Structures are given as structure tokens and as C-alpha cells.
């Protein structure tokens, strides 16, 4: 690395003060910036210093994996504070013909202390060790911004963030032309909700909200699109982002003899582009559930028809699939016989009725229900 780096910027004026917008290669920025982690700096008085949360060691590898995908992008800026003592000379102003005051070219000493990260430490940390070549990052930096203002910016940016609805995330895969586990799961979920022969017909809240026409609620649905789609993804891939990237690069996703044992019961169908087979099996299985427990399925006021029931039933499907595959039978009749056994044994189990008292909607309710369903199904 050279002793200095030149960064061409534009200047912005905002109520908090002036800031500069520029472009820096990710690998160069790693050597120029660090996070000021909030920590105890005095053992006796427990005096705290710094503004950043600690680095999440689980999140960084996920970001690194994303960075290495074929269509990775970080279009939003890393927000920084530049310590003016690392500016080698007065910023050079480059005139332009756009009617503003030109571009500002900074020459900054290459030093880990030059910039303090206000927002974006996890994104930047993801580049450390990433297998990439060129990846420019957009940066927005202040110069000698008081620590109080840095802390205010960090807290405001992060406290006011709203987590994106998972149902919307899955729904947006419909506009993608690239094949992926997420897109397949979305299309199957949508078909389950819209096909009149489906046991899930009008039981799924697309976009995660009750469907309305004006102020009229068209139907009440016990499950969200995100919940249904995520469970389907879990039966296709343990790393959907990598699988999508593999397909985008024109390669075949890897299959293993142990996929079914790992719960990836639909992975082979997905790799062979037989999404119709996944949909058919889902319909066969859940139609058998609906026929075995018609009252519970219809009333929607019990664990079986709610989110914990769907989760438990999807886990049971993994076991049922493995058993049925031994005889190459995943028909409706196979699932119907299995669920009839579940119903018969559940009716004998007076101590564990299918109520929320037995299987609470929160906490361990799903695992408890799955355990009972598996026991009633007499599956090893």
C-alpha cells in the first residue's frame, strides 16, 4: 500500500455539518478505517468509551459469503469520520461545469486510525479475507465530527431501521428471472394459496397481511407467506444464497446421498427443475392432514392449523418422505394412511389434546407438537 491514498469527493451541506461523498476500493478502506467499539476503559469506575456495538462473529461470514456471489452489491454508503490530522494537505478543488463548487480531492495518510466507522462496520469487515478482485465502496465522511454527533448518528440510523417483512422479501423473488430456492418456494407458496384444489387455498397471507379489497377483508388466513415459503426453502437448501449463486454462474448445484437424512427432501426435485413434483407432494400430504383432522383444519383456532402446526407438520413430512421413499410411494394414499394413524393415536392420547394448553404457540410448542405427531405416526 502507498503511504497516502487520493479520494475524489463531492461536498454536501446538511444541518449536522459538511460531509464528503467518495469512492474507495474495499481492500484499501480496510486499511484506513476501524470501528470504535463501546467498551469499559476504566476497571474501577467502569467508564465506557466508544460508540459501536461489538462485531457479530456470526454475521460477518454471512456477509463475506454474499460479497463473493456473482451479483453482490452495496449501493449504500459506509459512514465515517475522518481525523483531520491524517489529511496530508489541504483538499484540492477541481472545478467542473455543473454549476456547483467542484470536486474535492483529498490525500489521506494510509493509517488504520484515519477513519472511524460510524455505520457499516459489518459490511466492511466482510471484505477482510473475501475472495474478490475489484469492489468499490461508496463512502460518506465527516471531518472531525464531535463524538457526541457520531454517537447520535449511529443510534438514530440503527434504532429507526425497520426490518423488512419476510413475506415481502419472498414475494419479490417473483420478479427474478434467475432460478433459486427462494423463487421456487415463493411460486409454490403462491400456488398453494391460489389453486382451488389445494388444502391451503386462501389460508396464506400473501405479503404477510390480510388480503383486502378496499376496506373489505377477503378472507382470514392463519399463515403468512414468509412462514410457508421459508419452510419449503429449508427442504431444498441449507445455503440458498450459495445455490442461487451457483445457478447464476451456470453451474449445477451439488447433490448428496445424505440430503434426505439432512431434511433436504426436495433438493433433488429442485436440481432437476421439477418444482411441480414438490407442489404435488405438498398437496398430497396436507390434503391428507386436512382429511384426517377436518374440524381442526377448518376452524383455525388450534395449534394444528396455525404456524406451530405448519412447522411441526413440515418436520413430520421430512420423516414421512424418508419412509415413503423406501417404497417409492409419496402418493396421497400413502400420506392418508399415515395421517389416519396419527388421528387414531391422538384420539387415544387423552392427556395431550390438540389445544394451545397442550402445545403453546410460543416457545417449545412446535417441537413438542412435532414430537407427539411423530409418536402418533409411529415413525422411528
C-alpha positions as CSV (number, residue, x, y, z in Angstrom):
1,X,0.0,0.0,0.0
2,X,1.2,3.6,-0.7
3,X,1.8,5.9,2.2
4,X,-1.2,8.0,1.1
5,X,-4.4,7.5,-0.9
6,X,-6.2,10.1,-3.0
7,X,-10.0,10.2,-2.8
8,X,-12.1,12.4,-5.1
9,X,-15.3,13.6,-3.5
10,X,-18.3,15.9,-3.8
11,X,-19.2,18.1,-0.8
12,X,-22.6,18.1,0.8
13,X,-24.1,20.6,3.3
14,X,-26.6,19.2,5.8
15,X,-27.8,20.6,9.2
16,X,-25.3,18.5,11.1
17,X,-22.5,20.0,9.0
18,X,-20.5,19.3,5.9
19,X,-19.7,15.8,4.6
20,X,-18.0,14.4,1.6
21,X,-19.0,11.6,-0.7
22,X,-16.4,9.5,-2.5
23,X,-15.3,6.1,-3.8
24,X,-12.7,3.8,-2.2
25,X,-11.7,0.2,-3.1
26,X,-12.9,-2.1,-0.4
27,X,-9.5,-3.6,0.2
28,X,-8.0,-0.1,0.6
29,X,-10.7,1.0,3.0
30,X,-10.0,-2.0,5.3
31,X,-6.5,-0.4,6.0
32,X,-8.0,3.0,6.5
33,X,-10.8,2.5,9.0
34,X,-11.8,0.8,12.2
35,X,-14.8,0.7,14.5
36,X,-14.7,2.5,17.8
37,X,-16.3,-0.4,19.9
38,X,-18.0,0.7,23.0
39,X,-16.1,-0.9,25.9
40,X,-15.1,-0.4,29.6
41,X,-11.9,1.7,29.7
42,X,-11.6,2.1,33.5
43,X,-11.8,-1.1,35.6
44,X,-12.7,0.7,38.9
45,X,-15.2,3.2,37.7
46,X,-16.5,1.1,34.7
47,X,-16.1,4.2,32.5
48,X,-17.4,3.5,28.9
49,X,-15.8,4.6,25.7
50,X,-16.6,4.2,22.0
51,X,-19.9,4.2,20.1
52,X,-20.1,1.0,18.1
53,X,-21.7,-2.3,19.1
54,X,-19.4,-5.3,19.2
55,X,-18.7,-7.1,15.9
56,X,-21.0,-10.1,15.4
57,X,-18.8,-13.1,14.6
58,X,-21.7,-15.0,13.0
59,X,-22.9,-12.1,10.8
60,X,-19.5,-11.3,9.2
61,X,-19.1,-14.8,7.5
62,X,-22.6,-14.4,6.1
63,X,-21.8,-11.0,4.6
64,X,-18.5,-12.4,3.3
65,X,-20.3,-15.2,1.5
66,X,-22.7,-12.6,-0.1
67,X,-19.8,-10.5,-1.2
68,X,-18.3,-13.4,-3.1
69,X,-21.6,-14.0,-5.1
70,X,-21.7,-13.1,-8.8
71,X,-24.1,-10.2,-8.3
72,X,-23.1,-8.7,-4.9
73,X,-23.7,-5.0,-4.4
74,X,-23.5,-2.5,-1.6
75,X,-25.1,0.7,-3.2
76,X,-25.5,2.4,0.2
77,X,-22.6,4.2,1.8
78,X,-20.2,3.4,4.7
79,X,-20.5,6.4,7.0
80,X,-17.2,7.5,8.5
81,X,-15.5,10.3,10.5
82,X,-12.1,11.4,9.2
83,X,-9.5,12.6,11.7
84,X,-8.1,15.8,10.1
85,X,-4.5,15.0,11.2
86,X,-4.3,12.3,8.6
87,X,-5.1,14.7,5.8
88,X,-1.7,15.2,4.1
89,X,-2.5,18.5,2.5
90,X,-5.4,21.0,2.0
91,X,-8.1,19.4,-0.1
92,X,-7.5,20.2,-3.8
93,X,-10.6,21.7,-5.5
94,X,-11.2,20.5,-9.1
95,X,-13.6,22.9,-11.0
96,X,-16.4,21.4,-13.0
97,X,-19.1,22.7,-15.4
98,X,-22.1,21.5,-13.4
99,X,-22.7,24.9,-11.7
100,X,-21.6,23.8,-8.2
101,X,-18.3,24.4,-6.3
102,X,-16.4,21.5,-7.9
103,X,-14.9,18.2,-6.7
104,X,-12.6,17.9,-3.7
105,X,-9.6,15.7,-3.9
106,X,-8.2,14.5,-0.5
107,X,-4.8,13.0,0.0
108,X,-5.1,10.9,3.2
109,X,-2.3,9.0,5.0
110,X,-2.7,5.2,4.9
111,X,-3.4,4.5,8.6
112,X,-5.9,2.4,10.4
113,X,-6.8,5.4,12.6
114,X,-7.6,7.7,9.7
115,X,-11.3,6.9,9.7
116,X,-13.6,5.8,12.5
117,X,-16.6,3.9,11.3
118,X,-20.0,5.4,12.3
119,X,-22.1,2.9,10.3
120,X,-21.1,-0.1,8.2
121,X,-18.6,-2.0,10.3
122,X,-20.1,-5.4,9.5
123,X,-20.2,-4.7,5.7
124,X,-16.6,-3.6,5.7
125,X,-15.4,-6.5,7.9
126,X,-17.0,-8.9,5.4
127,X,-14.3,-7.9,2.9
128,X,-11.5,-9.0,5.1
129,X,-10.4,-12.3,3.6
130,X,-13.1,-12.2,0.9
131,X,-12.1,-13.8,-2.4
132,X,-12.8,-10.8,-4.7
133,X,-10.9,-8.6,-7.1
134,X,-12.4,-5.2,-7.7
135,X,-15.2,-4.0,-5.4
136,X,-15.6,-0.2,-4.9
137,X,-17.4,1.1,-1.9
138,X,-19.3,4.4,-1.6
139,X,-18.2,6.3,1.5
140,X,-19.7,9.4,3.2
141,X,-17.4,11.0,5.7
142,X,-17.3,13.9,8.0
143,X,-14.2,15.6,9.2
144,X,-13.6,15.9,12.9
145,X,-17.2,15.3,13.8
146,X,-17.7,15.6,17.6
147,X,-18.0,12.2,19.3
148,X,-21.5,13.2,20.5
149,X,-22.7,13.7,17.0
150,X,-21.1,10.4,15.8
151,X,-22.9,8.6,18.6
152,X,-26.2,10.3,17.7
153,X,-25.9,9.4,14.1
154,X,-25.1,5.8,14.9
155,X,-28.0,5.4,17.3
156,X,-30.5,7.2,15.0
157,X,-29.6,5.1,11.9
158,X,-29.8,1.8,13.7
159,X,-32.7,2.4,16.1
160,X,-35.0,3.7,13.4
161,X,-34.4,0.8,11.0
162,X,-37.4,-1.3,10.2
163,X,-36.9,-5.0,9.5
164,X,-38.3,-5.9,6.1
165,X,-41.3,-8.2,6.1
166,X,-40.1,-11.7,5.2
167,X,-43.3,-12.3,3.2
168,X,-42.4,-9.2,1.0
169,X,-38.9,-10.5,0.6
170,X,-40.1,-13.8,-0.8
171,X,-42.8,-12.2,-2.9
172,X,-40.1,-10.1,-4.7
173,X,-38.4,-13.3,-5.9
174,X,-41.3,-13.5,-8.4
175,X,-39.8,-10.7,-10.5
176,X,-36.5,-12.5,-10.7
177,X,-35.7,-14.4,-13.9
178,X,-33.0,-16.4,-12.1
179,X,-33.8,-19.8,-10.6
180,X,-33.2,-20.1,-6.9
181,X,-34.6,-22.0,-3.8
182,X,-36.3,-18.8,-2.7
183,X,-38.1,-18.2,-6.0
184,X,-39.2,-21.8,-6.2
185,X,-40.5,-21.6,-2.6
186,X,-42.4,-18.4,-3.4
187,X,-44.1,-19.8,-6.5
188,X,-45.1,-23.0,-4.7
189,X,-46.5,-21.0,-1.8
190,X,-48.5,-18.8,-4.2
191,X,-49.8,-21.9,-6.0
192,X,-50.8,-23.5,-2.7
193,X,-52.8,-20.4,-1.8
194,X,-54.5,-19.8,-5.2
195,X,-55.2,-23.3,-6.5
196,X,-58.7,-24.3,-5.6
197,X,-57.7,-27.9,-5.2
198,X,-55.1,-27.0,-2.6
199,X,-55.6,-27.7,1.1
200,X,-54.0,-24.2,1.6
201,X,-56.5,-22.4,-0.6
202,X,-56.9,-19.0,0.8
203,X,-55.1,-19.9,4.0
204,X,-51.9,-17.9,3.3
205,X,-51.5,-14.2,3.8
206,X,-49.6,-13.1,0.7
207,X,-47.2,-10.2,1.7
208,X,-47.9,-11.2,5.3
209,X,-51.1,-9.2,5.7
210,X,-54.8,-10.0,5.4
211,X,-55.9,-9.6,1.7
212,X,-58.3,-6.6,1.3
213,X,-60.4,-5.1,-1.5
214,X,-60.9,-1.6,-0.3
215,X,-61.7,-1.9,3.4
216,X,-63.2,-5.4,2.9
217,X,-61.1,-8.3,4.3
218,X,-61.5,-11.0,1.6
219,X,-60.6,-14.0,3.8
220,X,-58.9,-14.8,7.1
221,X,-55.6,-16.7,6.7
222,X,-53.7,-18.4,9.6
223,X,-50.3,-18.5,7.9
224,X,-48.0,-15.9,6.4
225,X,-46.3,-16.2,3.0
226,X,-42.9,-15.8,4.6
227,X,-43.6,-18.7,7.1
228,X,-44.8,-21.1,4.4
229,X,-42.0,-20.2,1.9
230,X,-39.2,-20.4,4.5
231,X,-40.1,-24.0,5.5
232,X,-40.1,-25.0,1.8
233,X,-36.7,-23.4,1.3
234,X,-35.4,-25.4,4.3
235,X,-36.3,-28.7,2.5
236,X,-34.4,-27.6,-0.6
237,X,-31.3,-26.0,0.6
238,X,-29.1,-25.4,3.6
239,X,-27.4,-22.5,1.9
240,X,-29.9,-20.9,-0.6
241,X,-27.7,-17.9,-1.3
242,X,-24.9,-20.1,-2.5
243,X,-27.2,-22.3,-4.5
244,X,-28.6,-19.2,-6.3
245,X,-25.1,-18.0,-7.0
246,X,-24.1,-21.4,-8.4
247,X,-27.1,-21.4,-10.7
248,X,-26.4,-17.8,-11.8
249,X,-22.8,-18.9,-12.7
250,X,-24.3,-21.6,-15.0
251,X,-23.2,-24.5,-12.7
252,X,-25.1,-27.4,-11.2
253,X,-25.9,-27.4,-7.5
254,X,-24.4,-30.2,-5.6
255,X,-26.4,-33.3,-4.5
256,X,-25.6,-35.8,-1.8
257,X,-26.8,-39.2,-0.8
258,X,-27.4,-37.8,2.6
259,X,-29.7,-34.9,1.5
260,X,-32.9,-36.7,2.7
261,X,-31.3,-37.5,6.0
262,X,-30.4,-33.9,6.4
263,X,-34.0,-32.8,5.8
264,X,-33.4,-31.7,2.2
265,X,-36.2,-33.9,0.8
266,X,-37.0,-31.6,-2.2
267,X,-33.4,-30.8,-3.2
268,X,-33.2,-33.4,-6.0
269,X,-36.5,-32.3,-7.4
270,X,-35.3,-28.7,-7.4
271,X,-32.0,-29.6,-9.1
272,X,-33.9,-31.4,-11.8
273,X,-36.3,-28.3,-12.2
274,X,-39.3,-30.5,-11.1
275,X,-41.0,-27.9,-9.0
276,X,-44.3,-29.4,-10.0
277,X,-43.3,-32.6,-8.1
278,X,-42.7,-30.5,-4.9
279,X,-46.1,-28.9,-5.3
280,X,-47.8,-32.2,-5.8
281,X,-46.2,-33.8,-2.7
282,X,-47.1,-30.8,-0.6
283,X,-50.7,-31.0,-1.8
284,X,-50.9,-34.8,-1.3
285,X,-49.5,-34.5,2.3
286,X,-51.5,-31.6,3.5
287,X,-54.7,-32.8,1.9
288,X,-54.2,-36.0,4.0
289,X,-53.8,-33.7,7.0
290,X,-57.0,-31.8,6.2
291,X,-58.9,-35.0,5.7
292,X,-57.6,-36.6,8.9
293,X,-58.5,-33.6,11.0
294,X,-61.3,-31.8,9.1
295,X,-62.7,-29.9,12.1
296,X,-59.3,-28.7,13.3
297,X,-58.2,-27.7,9.8
298,X,-61.4,-25.8,9.2
299,X,-61.8,-23.9,12.5
300,X,-58.3,-22.4,12.6
301,X,-58.4,-21.9,16.3
302,X,-56.0,-24.7,17.3
303,X,-52.3,-25.4,17.1
304,X,-52.6,-27.7,14.1
305,X,-53.8,-25.0,11.7
306,X,-51.5,-22.3,13.0
307,X,-47.9,-21.5,12.5
308,X,-46.6,-24.0,15.0
309,X,-48.8,-26.7,13.4
310,X,-47.4,-26.0,10.0
311,X,-43.9,-26.1,11.3
312,X,-44.4,-29.4,13.1
313,X,-46.2,-30.9,10.1
314,X,-43.3,-29.9,7.8
315,X,-40.9,-31.6,10.1
316,X,-43.1,-34.7,10.1
317,X,-43.2,-34.5,6.3
318,X,-39.4,-35.0,6.3
319,X,-39.8,-38.2,8.3
320,X,-42.8,-39.4,6.2
321,X,-40.9,-38.6,2.9
322,X,-37.9,-40.7,4.0
323,X,-40.2,-43.6,4.9
324,X,-42.3,-43.4,1.7
325,X,-39.2,-43.1,-0.5
326,X,-38.1,-46.5,0.6
327,X,-41.1,-47.9,-1.3
328,X,-41.1,-45.1,-3.9
329,X,-44.5,-44.1,-2.7
330,X,-45.3,-40.4,-2.0
331,X,-48.9,-40.6,-3.1
332,X,-52.0,-39.2,-1.4
333,X,-53.0,-42.7,-0.3
334,X,-49.7,-43.2,1.5
335,X,-50.0,-39.9,3.4
336,X,-53.6,-40.5,4.0
337,X,-52.9,-43.9,5.7
338,X,-50.1,-42.3,7.8
339,X,-52.3,-39.4,8.9
340,X,-55.2,-41.7,9.7
341,X,-52.9,-43.5,12.1
342,X,-51.9,-40.1,13.6
343,X,-55.5,-39.2,14.2
344,X,-56.4,-42.6,15.7
345,X,-53.5,-42.5,18.1
346,X,-54.1,-38.8,19.0
347,X,-57.7,-39.6,20.0
348,X,-56.4,-42.3,22.3
349,X,-54.0,-39.9,24.0
350,X,-56.4,-38.1,26.3
351,X,-53.6,-36.4,28.2
352,X,-52.4,-34.4,25.1
353,X,-55.4,-32.9,23.2
354,X,-54.6,-30.7,20.2
355,X,-55.1,-27.4,22.1
356,X,-52.9,-24.4,22.9
357,X,-52.9,-25.6,26.5
358,X,-51.0,-28.7,25.4
359,X,-49.0,-27.1,22.7
360,X,-48.4,-23.3,23.3
361,X,-48.0,-21.0,20.3
362,X,-44.8,-19.6,21.7
363,X,-41.6,-21.2,23.0
364,X,-41.3,-25.0,22.6
365,X,-44.8,-25.6,21.3
366,X,-43.7,-26.6,17.8
367,X,-41.1,-29.1,18.9
368,X,-43.5,-30.6,21.5
369,X,-46.2,-30.9,18.8
370,X,-43.8,-32.4,16.3
371,X,-42.6,-35.0,18.9
372,X,-46.2,-36.1,19.5
373,X,-47.1,-36.2,15.8
374,X,-44.1,-38.4,15.1
375,X,-45.0,-40.6,18.1
376,X,-48.6,-40.9,16.9
377,X,-47.4,-41.7,13.3
378,X,-45.3,-44.5,14.7
379,X,-42.3,-43.3,12.7
380,X,-38.9,-44.3,14.1
